[in-house]
């Protein structure tokens, strides 16, 4: 089967144009990918780095110049946040001042704006195994804000329950009880004698008048 020369030229030209458009479109649609980080993913460190950082395979897009849309968050196993919150973009690298607390596993979350204008984010883990004289910093219950002091998380005190006082039965003093009964009996007897005397006096008075 023979192909017409003019038709063949059209097919070749169309294929070349399609390949050219594909070559232009692919770089425009590609997002930045993580190339390196400090600390490295799944690593164990014993010294606090000068800064937490992520480096991608291409320059980052910081249109505002203030790191808007960029972030690094470092979180310990208890949910406390570390770092100074100041995102700095330089070429293909995003960094933030570093601090760490107690030893243990940490999560490293990052977000950048790639060269194509899309937001790219990721997460990895590392382990903090400090030496005995390593600098330990307090964590914050919320992500730190650049230029603001770290708000330390203070535990809520547990209220101490009031002691319950149960009524106790007082022992009965037999001697005191006996003394009380004797006194009561004497009082009653005295009252009866007084009534009889009064009655006798009244009778004598009536008799004399009669």
Secondary structure, DSSP 8 states (H G I E B T S, - for coil): ----HHHHHHHHHHHHHHHHHHHHHHHHH----EEEEES-TT-EESS--SEEEEEESS----SSSS-TT-EEEEEETTS-EES----EEETTEEEEE----SSEEEEEEEEEE-TTS-EEEEEEEEEE---TT------BSS---TTS---B---------------------HHHHHHHHHHHHHHHHHHHHHHHHHHHHHHHHHHHH-
